Amino acid sequence: MNRNILLGLLCTLSAGVAAQATDRPNVIVFIADDVSWNDYGCYGNAAARTPNIDELARNGIRFDEAYLTASSCSPSRSSIITGRYPHNNGKAAELHLAIDGELPWFPTLLREAGYYTAIVGKHHMKAAPGGSHSNDTPFDLVDSGNVPGNRGGHGKWVQTVKQRPKDKPFFFWFASYDAHRDWDGDKDWNADQYGPKHRPSGVTVPPFLADDQGTRDDLASYYNEVTRFDHYIGEVVQALKEEKQLDNTLIFVLADNGRPFPRAKTRLHDSGMKTALIANWPAGIARGGVATTSLTSVIDLAPTILEVAGVSTTETMQGVSLKPVLDDPSVRVRRYAFSEHNWHDYEAHGRSVRADGFLYIRNNRPYQPWQGPADSVRSVSHQQLLALRNSNKLTEAQADVFLAPRPEEELYQSRKDPYQLNNLANDPAFAETKQRLSNLLDQWVEETGDSVPADISRDSFHRETGDRTVKKEADYRGTTPGENRGATKINAAGPR
């Protein structure tokens, strides 16, 4: 009798756990490394082969106004995972540095709520020691994702889906190394899986790059990495179908920053700071196959994921949930999106705000060019521009890569000027708009505790060769933005 009762209770409990795992949605974040927003087919690039991402967009929501908080690998990822602006994350505002240990990461909250969590591929995030969250375990599984013949970080994505615990909902952070230089995708190319390599003659060359064979070859290799990223997303989607989990899985596709080319990665302009963002969730998105112009910041992903999972957000998160947009793509959840440009190989301090179709940029280091990070400077695409410069053959758009001093203020009407080449900051017709956005930026700086340190981090690479010039961190690292104002303890989001 007692044995039968016990078995009955165990069956009931087991059914309850299974129902809980089924009821709560799974979540996957696919994050590319150094891919610009307009290098996917669903965003209008006819040369890029991204059929799987395009399919997710056709059945989901394409965000057309989604912006990063930093166009720099680890600051951007750290910002996404905490739901905070880079300078509010402490030292993590700069490349390769740690998130303040007092700040929680949203995967930790999911794991504590019963989710199985995994990060497979590029990590590039860490917590500083000595804080209340320094020893948290955000992920049950941490794996580089590399396998023989594939160093792109996605070799174990499908395995992770299939070998997960089946009695829990899951959260996966699937982060490829595509498309970070150098191009190992070309070396590991598998035509049976990825199709033919992209032809240099078919790529799209933006006006700020040289349209020559070297640059086209460089872009074709970059496109190959974007296609490889897309291929493994398709494999995961197929695995989800086989596991009967696709309908109940919220998928996001985005990147950490723009392509690793001149006037892209590390820039505050759209070529660096705008991201593709696709949301797909068959059971949770009321109307798929649509595009939304709802302004979005990537710090909004953390509160969104927590809300759909039924987990409370923390007061540290500065973003807003996108759940209303998933329910109705016409809904607006924010009016402003702010971004930062801090040290990434080179001394820098820039800030921007986007609102009403305008981009306003303030440069606090105008005497230096914004040539891009060291890996971009070492590229053939940058060296081709140098050759044109030395021959006095640069167009105005190309010359912007080397411009110094730069304007202290820039203003662009992005929808009419998608490459942001026509600076309206000194146009009297836009004086009121510039002043309004400048005031908003001032308010954001004050409320979030941002600052321009006097001893800001300095160059550690040569600006024209990309060669390392300073090896010891202590010889170039300075005070990070917001550090002197205690920005890690400030949770105010500023204007939203």
VOGU-3710 file (C-alpha; in Angstrom, 3 decimals, decimal comma):
1> mnrnillgll> 0,000/0,000/0,000  2,699/2,471/1,075  4,829/1,448/-1,898  1,964/2,177/-4,320  1,363/5,582/-2,736  5,069/6,397/-3,015  5,150/5,379/-6,668  2,101/7,509/-7,318  3,692/10,522/-5,688  6,883/10,015/-7,684
11> ctlsagvaaq> 4,924/9,811/-10,926  3,017/12,962/-10,036  6,230/14,827/-9,208  7,880/13,586/-12,399  4,918/14,710/-14,491  5,039/18,083/-12,758  8,702/18,566/-13,613  8,095/17,575/-17,233  5,165/19,963/-17,494  7,241/22,744/-15,991
21> atdrpnvivf> 9,997/22,149/-18,548  7,426/22,155/-21,347  5,519/25,200/-20,170  8,483/27,491/-19,787  10,057/28,501/-23,091  13,573/27,580/-24,046  15,818/30,418/-25,216  18,785/30,459/-27,586  20,941/33,506/-28,304  23,021/33,120/-31,469
31> iaddvswndy> 25,696/35,808/-31,422  28,082/36,399/-34,305  31,526/37,893/-33,861  32,140/41,071/-35,905  29,218/41,022/-38,388  27,477/44,188/-39,572  23,699/44,461/-39,592  23,356/44,658/-43,386  25,384/41,548/-44,210  22,414/39,171/-44,160
41> gcygnaaart> 20,031/38,464/-46,985  16,968/39,378/-44,921  18,434/42,870/-44,426  18,803/43,417/-48,155  22,276/42,091/-48,944  21,793/40,213/-52,197  25,370/38,883/-52,190  25,387/37,278/-48,724  24,094/33,681/-48,433  22,165/33,411/-45,161
51> pnidelarng> 19,162/31,174/-45,958  18,650/29,902/-42,415  18,695/33,324/-40,768  16,440/34,589/-43,561  13,990/31,770/-42,827  13,902/32,669/-39,134  13,133/36,250/-40,142  10,387/35,165/-42,535  8,640/33,372/-39,683  9,587/35,758/-36,894
61> irfdeaylta> 10,319/39,433/-36,325  13,118/41,411/-37,937  14,224/44,381/-35,848  15,255/47,238/-38,135  16,340/49,683/-35,411  18,415/47,544/-33,030  21,613/48,998/-31,591  24,559/47,833/-29,544  25,908/49,699/-26,552  29,514/49,160/-27,701
71> sscspsrssi> 31,037/48,167/-31,037  33,731/46,205/-29,259  33,681/42,471/-28,482  33,857/41,958/-24,710  32,258/45,292/-23,659  29,315/44,538/-25,955  28,842/40,957/-24,722  29,244/42,025/-21,095  26,597/44,698/-21,610  24,159/42,177/-23,094
81> itgryphnng> 24,645/39,653/-20,303  24,147/42,173/-17,467  21,568/44,396/-19,191  23,736/47,431/-18,366  25,671/50,108/-20,221  29,414/49,408/-20,530  30,543/52,140/-18,137  28,053/50,813/-15,556  29,778/47,415/-15,734  33,054/48,780/-14,342
91> kaaelhlaid> 36,347/47,863/-15,976  34,412/45,836/-18,564  33,764/49,112/-20,392  37,098/48,412/-22,091  38,179/45,422/-24,169  39,266/42,254/-22,315  38,423/43,526/-18,821  36,121/42,019/-16,184  32,553/42,859/-15,186  32,224/44,229/-11,665
101> gelpwfptll> 31,727/41,299/-9,279  28,709/42,893/-7,599  26,614/42,595/-10,770  24,453/39,546/-11,608  24,357/37,982/-15,085  20,941/37,000/-16,417  21,918/33,340/-17,164  22,675/32,951/-13,457  19,103/33,972/-12,655  17,767/31,504/-15,236
111> reagyytaiv> 19,915/28,700/-13,829  18,768/29,426/-10,273  15,177/29,265/-11,559  15,679/25,739/-12,909  16,999/26,308/-16,428  19,847/24,268/-17,870  22,316/26,840/-19,190  25,225/26,503/-21,593  27,680/28,739/-23,404  29,277/27,107/-26,434
121> gkhhmkaapg> 31,735/29,040/-28,555  33,324/32,373/-27,820  32,989/33,490/-24,191  35,064/36,668/-23,676  33,284/37,592/-20,413  34,470/37,294/-16,825  33,589/38,582/-13,370  36,041/40,580/-11,295  36,993/38,917/-7,986  35,831/40,028/-4,578
131> gshsndtpfd> 32,167/40,742/-5,284  28,941/39,118/-4,169  28,461/37,650/-7,679  32,113/36,931/-8,463  31,714/33,196/-7,836  28,322/32,741/-9,494  27,874/29,869/-11,942  25,933/31,320/-14,872  26,451/28,258/-17,085  26,165/24,541/-16,377
141> lvdsgnvpgn> 28,260/23,906/-19,477  31,122/26,009/-20,837  32,691/24,740/-24,062  34,796/26,348/-26,802  32,702/24,548/-29,415  35,738/23,824/-31,585  36,214/20,429/-33,234  38,708/19,138/-35,814  38,029/20,907/-39,093  35,922/23,628/-37,503
151> rgghgkwvqt> 37,423/26,369/-35,348  34,353/28,576/-35,581  32,951/27,750/-32,140  29,819/26,039/-33,453  31,034/22,448/-33,771  29,164/21,320/-30,639  25,971/23,348/-30,861  23,817/20,456/-32,078  25,415/18,077/-29,589  24,523/20,505/-26,792
161> vkqrpkdkpf> 20,882/20,551/-27,892  20,633/16,772/-28,063  22,561/15,933/-24,888  20,877/18,461/-22,608  18,889/17,304/-19,564  15,396/16,616/-20,860  13,604/17,536/-17,626  14,542/21,236/-17,697  13,946/24,188/-19,966  17,212/25,403/-21,450
171> ffwfasydah> 19,080/28,608/-22,203  21,918/28,401/-24,727  24,356/31,194/-25,580  25,713/29,960/-28,922  28,563/32,290/-29,862  30,532/31,782/-33,060  34,000/33,123/-33,790  32,664/34,007/-37,243  33,506/36,508/-38,600  36,564/37,504/-36,585
181> rdwdgdkdwn> 39,883/37,908/-38,337  41,912/35,971/-39,389  39,673/34,096/-41,770  39,909/30,470/-40,578  36,611/29,796/-42,350  38,492/29,752/-45,661  40,987/27,228/-44,254  38,255/24,970/-42,851  35,805/25,415/-45,718  33,559/22,433/-46,457
191> adqygpkhrp> 31,780/22,992/-49,740  29,453/20,031/-49,128  28,112/21,820/-46,049  28,435/25,500/-46,890  28,240/25,555/-50,688  30,730/27,365/-52,919  32,813/30,182/-51,540  31,640/33,709/-52,278  33,037/35,272/-55,430  34,951/38,542/-54,948
201> sgvtvppfla> 33,139/39,952/-57,976  29,791/39,527/-56,218  30,405/41,284/-52,909  28,996/44,675/-51,966  31,731/47,273/-51,409  30,624/50,205/-49,222  31,713/53,689/-50,367  34,272/54,103/-47,579  36,346/51,119/-48,774  38,504/50,819/-51,898
211> ddqgtrddla> 36,790/48,932/-54,692  39,779/46,841/-55,782  40,750/43,184/-55,941  42,424/43,053/-52,530  39,411/44,527/-50,746  36,973/42,352/-52,685  38,971/39,233/-51,776  38,896/40,360/-48,147  35,127/40,893/-48,214  34,528/37,528/-49,922
221> syynevtrfd> 36,394/35,774/-47,097  34,313/37,702/-44,584  31,094/36,676/-46,369  32,234/33,055/-46,181  32,351/33,298/-42,393  28,874/34,832/-42,278  27,578/31,908/-44,353  29,276/29,386/-42,061  27,608/31,025/-39,035  24,276/30,754/-40,848
231> hyigevvqal> 24,830/27,082/-41,683  25,186/26,045/-38,042  22,128/28,040/-37,038  20,260/25,935/-39,584  21,628/22,739/-38,042  20,430/23,788/-34,592  16,968/24,658/-35,920  16,754/21,216/-37,537  17,813/19,588/-34,254  15,126/21,546/-32,407
241> keekqldntl> 12,546/20,259/-34,880  13,703/16,695/-34,364  13,549/17,179/-30,595  10,074/18,760/-30,963  11,336/21,880/-29,198  11,307/24,512/-31,952  7,809/25,846/-31,266  8,615/26,478/-27,621  12,056/28,035/-28,199  12,639/31,776/-28,395
251> ifvladngrp> 15,587/32,384/-30,725  17,520/35,629/-31,056  20,168/36,207/-33,742  22,509/39,196/-33,407  26,193/40,220/-33,382  28,497/41,862/-30,875  29,746/44,602/-33,233  30,203/45,533/-36,869  32,443/43,893/-39,435  36,233/44,069/-38,824
261> fpraktrlhd> 36,852/46,570/-41,614  37,692/50,276/-41,700  34,836/52,552/-40,586  32,911/49,666/-39,025  34,032/47,806/-35,890  34,472/50,213/-32,910  32,596/53,009/-34,732  29,539/54,741/-33,282  28,073/54,940/-36,781  25,584/52,312/-37,955
271> sgmktalian> 28,327/50,349/-39,731  29,759/49,560/-36,299  26,925/49,955/-33,807  23,772/48,793/-35,561  23,055/45,079/-35,281  20,830/42,671/-37,089  18,345/41,294/-34,590  15,993/38,451/-35,456  13,463/37,004/-33,021  11,756/33,684/-33,782
281> wpagiarggv> 9,358/31,923/-31,424  6,513/30,001/-33,120  4,503/29,558/-29,911  5,135/33,023/-28,523  5,185/35,540/-31,380  1,652/36,398/-32,345  2,409/37,626/-35,854  5,554/36,451/-37,614  7,069/37,478/-40,909  7,106/41,169/-40,047
291> attsltsvid> 9,687/43,889/-39,528  9,537/46,297/-36,620  11,000/49,789/-36,433  10,649/49,794/-32,658  13,886/51,302/-31,345  15,838/48,639/-29,459  19,002/48,458/-27,381  20,709/45,138/-26,731  20,496/45,812/-22,986  16,801/45,066/-23,510
301> laptilevag> 17,505/41,372/-24,197  18,203/40,426/-20,570  14,881/41,692/-19,165  13,066/40,249/-22,199  14,464/36,760/-21,715  13,823/36,843/-17,978  10,224/37,965/-18,481  9,347/35,226/-20,975  10,972/32,706/-18,619  8,884/33,942/-15,700
311> vsttetmqgv> 11,946/35,105/-13,772  12,092/38,466/-12,011  14,635/41,008/-13,234  17,012/42,713/-10,843  17,243/46,409/-10,079  20,688/46,452/-11,707  19,279/45,973/-15,213  18,910/49,195/-17,197  17,106/47,760/-20,225  13,389/47,357/-20,885
321> slkpvlddps> 11,590/44,185/-21,904  10,800/43,661/-25,579  7,958/41,281/-24,755  5,349/43,884/-25,823  7,077/44,090/-29,235  6,983/40,300/-29,580  3,234/40,522/-28,942  2,725/43,505/-31,264  5,606/44,693/-33,518  4,083/48,178/-33,783
331> vrvrryafse> 4,589/48,829/-30,048  7,351/51,222/-28,950  9,140/50,401/-25,685  11,866/53,060/-25,818  12,478/56,424/-27,494  16,267/56,602/-27,205  19,250/54,289/-27,659  22,684/55,221/-26,279  26,081/53,804/-27,232  29,711/54,142/-26,157
341> hnwhdyeahg> 33,136/54,062/-27,800  35,863/53,363/-25,254  39,396/51,992/-25,477  39,800/49,146/-27,941  43,507/48,990/-28,844  43,507/52,792/-29,115  42,662/55,770/-26,918  39,041/56,751/-27,505  36,007/58,252/-25,806  32,847/58,850/-27,808
351> rsvradgfly> 29,147/58,772/-27,003  26,000/58,711/-29,127  22,248/58,819/-28,928  19,716/57,695/-31,517  16,199/59,091/-31,626  13,549/59,878/-34,234  15,718/58,671/-37,101  18,718/60,813/-36,086  22,153/59,847/-34,807  24,029/62,366/-32,652
361> irnnrpyqpw> 27,695/61,679/-31,831  29,930/63,470/-29,363  33,665/62,821/-29,638  35,722/63,526/-26,516  38,990/62,637/-28,274  38,578/64,548/-31,563  42,313/64,956/-32,199  42,652/61,231/-33,012  41,308/59,407/-36,097  38,743/56,619/-35,775
371> qgpadsvrsv> 40,587/54,225/-38,035  39,271/51,028/-36,459  40,866/48,343/-34,240  44,330/46,888/-34,779  43,115/43,745/-36,583  41,305/45,943/-39,096  44,350/48,214/-39,479  46,462/45,163/-40,362  43,967/44,083/-43,031  44,485/44,369/-46,773
381> shqqllalrn> 41,360/46,554/-46,919  42,957/49,162/-44,637  46,307/48,961/-46,399  44,584/49,567/-49,748  43,098/52,755/-48,309  46,536/53,800/-47,056  47,913/53,391/-50,561  45,135/55,588/-51,945  45,788/58,170/-49,254  49,480/58,260/-50,036
391> snklteaqad> 48,607/58,831/-53,701  46,070/61,563/-52,858  43,270/59,480/-54,420  40,860/59,049/-51,502  37,216/59,923/-51,921  35,597/61,965/-49,151  33,966/58,842/-47,693  37,272/56,938/-47,688  39,180/59,908/-46,219  36,937/59,768/-43,132
401> vflaprpeee> 38,889/56,682/-42,001  41,991/58,841/-41,472  40,346/62,148/-40,577  42,050/63,987/-37,702  41,070/66,108/-36,045  37,516/64,834/-36,232  34,410/66,904/-35,539  33,531/67,135/-31,863  29,888/66,700/-32,852  28,240/64,769/-35,668
411> lyqsrkdpyq> 24,564/64,600/-36,620  23,037/62,345/-39,245  19,559/61,698/-40,561  20,089/57,969/-40,803  17,135/56,953/-42,937  18,110/59,426/-45,669  21,845/58,890/-45,177  22,351/55,200/-44,279  26,148/55,347/-44,555  26,145/58,550/-42,455
421> lnnlandpaf> 28,373/60,599/-44,715  26,572/63,961/-44,541  27,260/65,575/-41,167  24,436/67,999/-40,316  25,914/69,231/-37,036  26,643/72,695/-38,422  23,494/72,984/-40,544  21,246/75,721/-39,082  18,169/73,810/-40,248  19,002/71,057/-37,731
431> aetkqrlsnl> 20,262/73,208/-34,869  17,212/72,511/-32,709  17,488/68,747/-33,263  21,197/68,796/-32,421  20,584/70,748/-29,222  17,778/68,445/-28,132  19,896/65,322/-28,646  22,900/66,950/-26,996  20,771/67,727/-23,949  19,533/64,119/-23,861
441> ldqwveetgd> 23,096/62,869/-23,961  24,046/65,227/-21,125  21,144/63,876/-19,087  22,146/60,268/-19,761  25,780/60,964/-18,821  24,729/62,588/-15,552  22,079/60,048/-14,533  24,137/56,939/-15,353  27,385/58,220/-13,854  29,441/58,371/-17,038
451> svpadisrds> 32,699/60,343/-17,151  35,763/61,245/-19,230  38,703/60,269/-17,011  41,790/62,477/-17,129  44,044/59,388/-17,195  42,176/57,532/-19,926  43,699/54,363/-21,432  46,222/55,074/-24,181  47,175/53,524/-27,531  48,857/50,128/-27,363
461> fhretgdrtv> 49,081/49,575/-31,144  50,413/51,639/-34,027  47,583/53,431/-35,810  48,847/52,791/-39,343  50,477/49,360/-39,125  48,442/47,716/-36,355  51,655/46,526/-34,730  51,751/46,357/-30,937  53,672/49,261/-29,440  53,060/48,749/-25,699
471> kkeadyrgtt> 53,068/45,261/-24,180  52,500/45,773/-20,455  48,914/46,603/-19,499  50,113/48,862/-16,716  51,830/51,034/-19,316  48,656/51,875/-21,247  45,616/51,140/-19,036  44,102/54,100/-17,245  40,892/54,868/-15,382  37,818/53,520/-17,130
481> pgenrgatki> 34,767/55,735/-17,838  32,456/56,094/-14,852  34,989/54,612/-12,454  35,596/57,911/-10,654  31,823/58,363/-10,216  31,041/54,891/-8,877  29,002/53,991/-11,959  28,862/50,293/-11,053  26,597/51,196/-8,131  24,297/53,354/-10,269
491> naagpr> 21,256/51,553/-11,676  19,510/54,568/-13,204  19,008/54,017/-16,941  18,807/57,638/-18,036  16,265/58,664/-20,670  14,498/55,729/-22,322
//
